[in-house]
Amino acid sequence: MKKHITQLPIYILGAVLLLTSINCADDELFRDKNTNPEAFVSIDPSIQLTGVEAALSGGWFEQWRANLIYGEGFIQHLGGSWSVANYGSFYISSSEYQGALWNSNYGGGIVRNLIDVLERTDGKAEYTKINAVAKTLKVMVFQRLTDTYGDVPYSQAGLGYYGKIYYPKYDNQEDIYTDFFKLLDEAQSQMQSGTDAIKGDLFYAGDAVKWQKLINSIRLRCAMRISKVNSTLAKEQIQKAVTNGIFTSNEDNCFMKHDSSPSETAGALTNGNGMSHAIKGTGDLVDHPTTILLNTLGNDPRKKIWFLPNSNGVYEGINPNNYRWDHPGGGGAILSNLQPYLYANNAPYLHLTYSETMLLLAEASFRGLHSGNTADLYKKGIEAGIRQWSIFKDASIIDDNAVTAFVATKNLTPGKELEEIATQQWLTLFLNGMEAYSNYRRTNFPTLIPITNVNSETGGVIPKRMPYPIEESTSNKENFLAASAKYDNNSWLAKVWWDVD
């Protein structure tokens, strides 16, 4: 696969991330969420967008706590360590971990930078495409936030400096999604009409055609998310996405190319992969594939691409009800581990892929929301989902004959089509725990291993959302209380708007 991302000099990236570094002090969190440093007026908007792109996967805070501990733990991709098993697999609450995504986006500068760029480039011909990129990134950022928490500050978020709005309301999730489609329409039009260069772009090196495909692939993801609560709008947006042009191969995948430096931490603002930092933790690999993941893979080539067999040459996974040291027959020492290239500092991070778009379209076709060939889309999604991992090392990790033979066997089973399509979506989202968690809540597939561990705080019921951070109860009390009441007093067992099953 062609590596289409250019590297940003680390000293520039460090300067950008300085504006997005996390401030964990309670008394500054709200202020950071809604005000802009005076220095922003002199920063090139493209540099700010560079920082946002890097921060989406470079920040250890949200990657460790939200993506690995809760995301991958909830969804039973990985398990075994104290944190992933105890909090993610067993469904035990930690206010710090539950608030990580919120605090890193609102308090850490991602939202602040995006809103600043949108305000300063609005209506300016020399920034038409930059503004379109910012709108696209806004959808990416806020979809993660609203899918994780439900109603969130959106229309008034980040407007303390521009609108003197210091206590932003929490917008209804349905309204947020409606605005997503409006933003994507605007971004699509501007990307076509704009003549300015897209500078500082780490995703596509300024390729406007690639950005248009990303815009419409995001549109497809958003449409499928709401397809059970508003099938009419979903069908309309799916058709628009296909007509405008979605991803057509793995060459279009949206991924972040990190470098070999460590990930962003409180003391080192660099460009390493935050998920890699999370997986490695203090240096020892302590999370392993689950039994359900290995069993589901079977003879899927991704088993060898993702994992190493144990010392006996066997692929062995962890039951998500256990800590690694409780694994029968030898504890963590006999469990399979991740392939080293998956957690290298310079490992890429897959945000949205051709495989995901094909599998979403396969589901849409089966459900009558699209007129495509379900079986063909399903096989395309599986094959792309195997081949996409070559960017983590090189083409040598892909056995072409094995891939061809495996895909040929993947025929949908009558009566189980939705389960099989959703299971492949679950597989293709490996290491993107936050997105896998959202897609699982929408589809309820695959059928996960029941959690019977006595330590589970929910009685084995998988949480339906993350609670709002406790800091909001003081920094934005009135709006926090109104939103919390909607979710059974901020319960993580209360469903978000689109989760109707």
N, C-alpha and C positions, 0 to 999 in steps of 0.2 A: 504494500500500500504506500502510495506517495505521502511523504511527510511534508505537508504544505504550510507548516507553522514556522515562522521566523523567531529567533531568540531575541529577547530584549536584554540589553546590557544590564548586568545585575545592579550596578550603581543607580541606574534609572529606576529599576523596579523597586529598589529599596526606598527611594524617595517617594514613590507612589504609595507603597504599602505603609509608609510612615503615617499617611493620612487615613489609612484604614485600619490601623492597629487597634486591638481591642482594649478598651478601658473598662476594667471590671469594678471600679469604685461605684457603689450604689448611688452616691450623690451626684455623679457625673454622667451616669448612663443616659438619663432622660435628656440632659442638656446636649449631649453628643448626638442624640437621635434627631434633634430638630434645629440645630444651628450650624452655620457654616463658618469655618475660619476665614478671616479676612484675606488670607493668602490665596484663597481659591480664585479670586478675580484674575490672577496672573498666571494660572496654570492652564496649559493647553488642554482642551477637552479630551483629545485623543490620549493624553497621558493618563487622565483619570479613568478612561475606559480600559486602558491596559491594566491598571490596578484592579479594577472590578473583575475582569476576566481571570486574572491570576488568583485573586482572592476566593473565587467561587470554588476552587478545589485546593488552593494552597494553604488555607488557614487550618492549622491543627485543631483549633478550638471546636469548630463545628464538625470537622471531619472525624475527630476522635469520639466526641460525645454524642453527636446527632447521627452521623452516618454509620460509624462502626458499632458503637456500644448499643444504641437503640435500633438503628435501621437494620443492620446486618443481623443483630440479635433477634429482633422481632420476627424477621422474615425467614430465620433459620437457614441462612447461608453459612454463617460461621458461628462458632461458639467455643466454650471451654475455659476462657480466662475468667478471673474473678469479676471484672467489670462487665464484659459482654454477657456472660452467663447470668450473673446475679441481677443485673439491671435490665438487660435486653431480653434474654431468654426466659427469665423467671417473671418478668413484668413487675419489677420493683422500682418505685419512684425515687428520683433524685432531682431536686429542684434545679441544681446546677446543670445537670446533664439535659434535663427537659428544656431548659431555657437557652441552651447553647446556640441553636440556630437563630433564635430571636435576637439574642444579645450580639452575636457576631455580625448580623446584618443591620440591625437598627443602631446598636451601640458601637459597632466596629467600623462604620464608615461606608459600607457598601451602598446602602440606601442614600446616605448623604451625598456621596459622589454622583450617583445616578441622577438624583433630582437636580443637583447643581448643574450637571451637563445638560439635562433637558431644558432647564430654565435659561441657560446662557446661550444655547444654540437654537432655540425656538424661533422659527421664521427667518433664519439667517441663511441665505443662499450658499455661502461658503462652508456651511456646516450641515447641509441637507442630509447627506448619507451618515454623517456622525450622529446626527439626531435620530436617524432611523435605527442605527446600531444600539443607541441608548434605549430606545423604546423596546427593542427586541430583548435586550438584557433585562429591562424592567419586568417584562413578562416572565422571563426565566427565574429571576430572583423572587418575585412575589408569588409565583405559582408554588414554589417550594414552601414559602412562608404560609400561605393560606391553606395549602393542602396539609400542612403539619399542624397548624393551630386552629384553623377555621376562620372566623371573622378577624381581620387584622387592620391596623392603621394602613391605609393605602392612598386614598385621594388627598389626604392632608399630611401624609408622612413626609418628613424632611423639609417642611415649609416654614419652619421657625424663622429662618433668615428672610425668606422671600414674602411670606404671608403673615408673619407674626403669629403663627399658629403653634402654640406651645403644648397644647393638649389635644392631639389629633384623635378624631373619632375612629372607631373600629368599623370599617365598611362591611356590609353583608357580603358573604362569599359569592352569592349569585351575582351581585352587582360588580364585584371584582372581575369575575369571569366575563361578564358582558363587556367590560372595558378592555380586557385582554384582546378580544377580537377586534375592537376599534383600534387599539394601538397597532396590532399586526397589520390591519388594512393600511393604516397610515405609513407604517414602516415599509410595506411592500411598494406603495406608490412612490415614496421618497427614494427608495433604493433604485427604482427605475428612472426617476427623473433627475436625480442629483448628479452634478458633475464634479463634485469635490472628491479628493482622494480619502480613503479610509486609512488613516495613519495609526500606528501603534497597535494594530489588530493582531493578537496572538492566536486567534482561532483560525482565520482564513487569509491572513496576510493581505487584507484589503480587497479580497475578491468579492465583488458585489453580487455576482451570479451565485456564488456559494451562500452568501448571506440570504439571498432570496429563497433558496431551497431550505435553509434553516428556519426562516420565518414561517414557511408553510408546513414544515415538519413539526414545529412547535404548535402551530394551529391545529394540526391533526391530533397531537397529544392532548391539547386542551379540550378539543371536541369530544374525544373519547372519554375524557374524565367526566364530562357532564352528560354523557349519552343516556344514562338511566333516569335522569331527572328532567332532561329537555331534549328528547330525541329529535325533534323538528329542527332546533337550532344546531344540534350536533351534526345532523345529516347535511344541512346547508353548509356548515363550515368544513366538513370533510370533503364535500364536492369542490368547494373553493380551493382548499389546499391542493387537491389533486390537479385541478385545472391550472392553478398558478405554478405548480411544480414543486414536488417534494424531493427528498433524497432519491437518487437513482443508483447509487453504489456506495461501497465503503469509502470511496474517495471523498464523499460528501460529509462524512461523519464530523460532528462537532466535538473536538477534544482539545484539552489543554496539554501542550508539550512543556513539561517541567524540565528544569536543569538538575545537575547532580548535587547542588547545594542542599543543605537541610531545608525543611519546610519552614514556613513562617511560624515563629514562636514569640513569646513575650520579649525575649532578649535578642532575637536574630531575625531580621526582616529579609527573607531571601525568597527563592523561587522553587523550592522543592515541593514535592507532592505531599499534601497534608494527610491523605489517607495512608500513604506509605509510612509517614511518621507515626500515625495511630497504630498501624499493624505491628510495627517494630517495637513500639512502646519504649521500654527501657533497654532494649537490645535483644531480648529473647522472644522467639515466636511462641505465643501462648494461645493463639486462636487457631482453630482447625475446622475443616469442612464438617458439616453435620452429616449424620447418617442419611437423612432424607435427601440431601443434595447429592451425595455419592450414589445413592440408590436410583434417584431420578436420572442421573447422567447415564448410568449403565455403561454401554460401549460408546457413548458420545466422545468424540475426540477431545472435547474440552476437559475431560477428566485428566488427561496427561498434560494438556496445556496449562491447566490451573494448579495441579497438585503433584507432589512427589509421593511415591509409595513409601511405606515404612521400611524398617531395616529387613523385614521378611519379604519384601517385594509386594506387599498387599496395600491396597487403598483402604484405609480404615477411618471412619468418621466418629464424631462425638454425638451422643444423644443429648439434645438440647436441655434435658432435665438434669444434666450432670455438669459439675466442674471437671476440668481436665484431669485433676488428680484422683477423681472418683471413677474414672473410666476403668472398667473391669479388665483384668489381664495384664496390667502394667502401667496404667495411668497415661499421662500425656506422651510418654516416651514412645508409645507404639501407634500414635495417631499420625495421620498424614499431615504434611505441611504444605503451605503455599510455595509455588515456584518463586525463586528469588527475584526474578525480573518483574513480578507483579507488585513488589513493595520496595523497589529501588527508589532512591530520591528522585531520579529523573523519569520515573514511570509516568506515562501519560494518564490523563483522567478522561474517561468517556462521559460526555454530558448527554448527547443525543445521537443515535446511530441509525443507519440504514436498516439494520436488523429490527430495531424497535418499530420503525415506521412501517415496515412490511408486515410485522406481526399485528400491529394495531389495525392496519388496513385489512388483514385477513379476518380479524374479529369483526370489523365493521361490515365486511362483505357477508360473512355468515349471518349477521344479525339484520341484514337488509338495509344497512346504512350506506352501502357502496355497492356498485355493480361489478366489482372485480371478481377474479377467479380465486376463491378461498384457498383451495388446495395448492395452487401455484404460489400465491403470496406467502402461505405458510412455509413452504419449502425454501423459498427465497430468503425468508426471515431467518430460518434455521442455519442455512449455509453462511449467510452474512454474519450471523452471530458467532459462528466458529472462526471464520476468517478474520474478523475484526481484531482478534487478539495478536495478530502478527506485529502490530505497531509497538507492542511491549518489548519485543526483541528483534525478530526478523522473520522472513518467510520460512525459515528452517523449522519452526515449531509447528507448521501446518503440514500435515500429511495429505496431499491432494487426493490420493487414491482412497484413503480412509474417509475423508470428508465426502467424496462422491458416493462411496458405498453406503455410508451412514444416511445421508440425506435421501437416498433412493428408498430407504425403508420407512421413512417418516410419512406414512399415509394416515390421514385423520380417521379416527374410529367413529362410526355412526353412533350418535347419541352422546359422545364425549368430546365433540368438537371444541366447545368453549373451554372446557377444562384443559385440553391438550394445547390449545393456542395460548391460554393464559399461563400455563406452566412454562412454555417456551419464552414468554415475556419475562417471567420470573428468572429464568436462566440467563437471558441476555442482559439483564440488569444487575448481574453479579458485580459486587463492589460499589454499586450505586444504591446503597441501602435505603436512602431516603425516598428515592423514586420507586424502588421496588415495594416499599412499605405502602406508598400511596396507591400503586397499581393493584396491590393485593387487596386492600380495603375495597377497591372498586369491583374487583372480580371474584374475590373469595377463593381463589385458586393460586397454587395447589393446596390440597388438604394437608395442613401442617401437622406435625407430631403434637398430640395433646400435652399441655404442660400440667403435670401432676405434682411438681415439686412443692413441698409444704411451705416453702418460703414465699411463694407467689402471693403478692398483695391483691391480686385481682381474682383469685381462685381459678387461675389458668385461662382467663378471658383476655385475649389480646387487646391492648389499648386501641382506642379509635382516633385519638388525637393527642397532641401534647398540651399540657396545661400552660396557661400564660405565666410568664415569670412573676414571682412575688414582688419584684421591684415595681411592677406596673401598678400595684395596689396603693403605692404612695406617690409615684411620679405622675400618674395619669389616672387617679382614683375613680373619678366619675365614669369615664369611658370603660375602664377596666371592669368595674362592677356590673355595668350594663351588659357587656359582652360575656362576662363570666356567668351571669344568670341564664343566658341562652344555652349554656353548656352544663346545666345541672351543677351550678356553683363551681365552674372551672374543672369539672371532672374529666379525666382522660379516658373515661368509658363512654362519654357522650359523642355522638356521631357528628361529623361535619355535613354540610348541605348535600353534597353529591353522593354520600355514602348511604344508600337506601336499602341495601340487602342485609 
